[in-house]
Amino acid sequence: MENLLSEDFLTETTTEVTFYPETGSGYMEDYDTGPTENTGMCDRSWVRLFRGQYEPPLFWLIFILGAVGNLMVVWIYTTVRNRLKTMTDVYLLNLAVADLLFLCTLPFWAFDAIQGWQFGVSLCKIVSAVYKINFFSSMLLLTAISVDRYIAIVQVTKAHNLKNKRLFYSKLACLCIWVVSTLLALPEFIFSQVKPGQEKQSFCVMVYWNNWQNRTKILVLSLQICIGFCLPLLVMVLCYSVIIRTLLQAKSFEKHKALRVIFAVVAVFVLSQLPYNSLLVMEASQAANTTITDCNIVKRFDIAGQVAKTLAYTHACLNPFLYVFIGVRFRQDLLKMLKVCVGGLSKGALTKIQAVPTRPSVMSDTETTPALSL
């Protein structure tokens, strides 16, 4: 996710504010500290101070919670279950890996918020690209999960006929998602640079070519908004709307629980992603046609962008609870995993645990019922 507003210049005759490219992490590009009336710069030192105090603790909290949740998902799939059996299994494992790699970039940005970027240009490009690859892959995997649930629940006959091929299709879909995400992250790898800032600090930012600066920035922001938010949201609404209609027609005592889960999945996605993407739309509009010229408004958008960005990041640590741990199978697997750790069960006991049948969960494949359950 990118920064919303960046370095701006004010003149005494025209108070026009120019927005420069965002960083891979979502931070402001520069913070000018000179008095406006003497240097023509917008004094944004308090924005930098706010960022240094606000972002690091929250980034570390998101990193720790997300790492614990997603590592448990990976551990269950690779150890407790030992193999991937369904399309959903493939998608959820890839989603956990994408979230983990995304979370691994947060410590770099937390350090950068306090001390500036001290890791060199190469690592700046790599961390920014890795961040964006896993951002896009995470969003596209959520889209794939919605489509998979639609097929398994609404198109039951088709799902049964393709039972033997669905696992292959899911792996192929994940491969395509990773390739597309890598291509979409190329701007981060190409344009990320270490730019000197105030107080002898440098920042890892996106620096576009001057002749194509605004056009390139608009294109990058448009791709992020469309593929990182609009497409997943559209697919979720369409798929889950049909699923809800199917559940309402089904005679299942658990359908109300399933409806609550679906509403929670969509609500969390919208609440975490909508504020930030709305601000990105404003930034793209600003790049196309400068409409905000007041320095105080720019600084308020800086703060709003940092808060909205942190809110959007929380999705990486909520995914395991929304898509995995709400399911009966995973709750049982988790309890069994804890028993293994606490009780010191033998490998033979673990094998028996793996063989215990479980009923389908809200995000698991089901061959016998269209209902979703907790």
HELIX and SHEET records of a PDB file:
HELIX    1   1 THR A   36  THR A   39  1                                   4    
HELIX    2   2 SER A   45  TRP A   75  1                                  31    
HELIX    3   3 ILE A   76  VAL A   80  3                                   5    
HELIX    4   4 MET A   87  LEU A  103  1                                  17    
HELIX    5   5 LEU A  106  GLN A  115  1                                  10    
HELIX    6   6 GLY A  120  ILE A  153  1                                  34    
HELIX    7   7 VAL A  156  ASN A  161  1                                   6    
HELIX    8   8 LYS A  163  LEU A  184  1                                  22    
HELIX    9   9 LEU A  186  PHE A  191  1                                   6    
HELIX   10  10 ASN A  210  TRP A  212  5                                   3    
HELIX   11  11 GLN A  213  ILE A  225  1                                  13    
HELIX   12  12 CYS A  226  CYS A  230  3                                   5    
HELIX   13  13 LEU A  231  GLN A  249  1                                  19    
HELIX   14  14 LYS A  255  ALA A  288  1                                  34    
HELIX   15  15 CYS A  295  TYR A  313  1                                  19    
HELIX   16  16 HIS A  315  TYR A  323  1                                   9    
HELIX   17  17 VAL A  328  GLY A  343  1                                  16    
HELIX   18  18 LYS A  347  ALA A  355  1                                   9    
SHEET    1   A 2 SER A 192  PRO A 196  0                                        
SHEET    2   A 2 SER A 202  MET A 206 -1                                        
END                                                                             
